[in-house]
């Protein structure tokens, strides 16, 4: 039995992108990639990108000390995704984006994070999704898409005040690879933060399948990252099976229509924000406010 040809509308967005100028239309191209062409792949690639941060002990130590992954993991996850969305949905230079990035800078301002760590983390948010899409998407990224993603990433970094940003995607990729070669190292904090993050994902599923979800999640990580995180090695057959099934998913998508123009992907944050969210709500909870509310509830 022969497979059907690719869906005739499958490449509509790609044709549209090819008519755009990534030096000018980078916001539009970025949104087509992240919310129409590769929404699932973009989220998965970004999630693994954030796991890469935990392979650097100086980064994971700070994340471990804040305790947000251990005690407020779902909110931390949702906040990260929503801040990213708020910063790009109207364009990275829109008032909405500027407000979001100022809010993000206020959150980070309490921690004294060095510029080299900001540069690395920013690089993961570009290189991670790009590599994941190229491997598992229904097609590799077009050069226009890569340039647009790079321009959005660089402008985001400029607005954050990050210095010495790379100029091209290749420079970001080189920064990431060199940084990891120098700074990836096992550390107990790496493992604690990684395990806490994996628990966020496993708790989306019934208890009976959570051990399997954990193993599949680990199987998706490349070996240098897995070792740096101190996570257990998975059987080779499982790693190959997971890789093969995700690749098969990408091939299957070739035979389906693209996501409708009026139906962009939106992150479901209902676990944390069932009634919606405001920008001010994104970020660490104000502990003093929580204590005040607890006292009010108890009638103090």
Beta strands, then each sheet from edge to edge (+ up, - down):
end
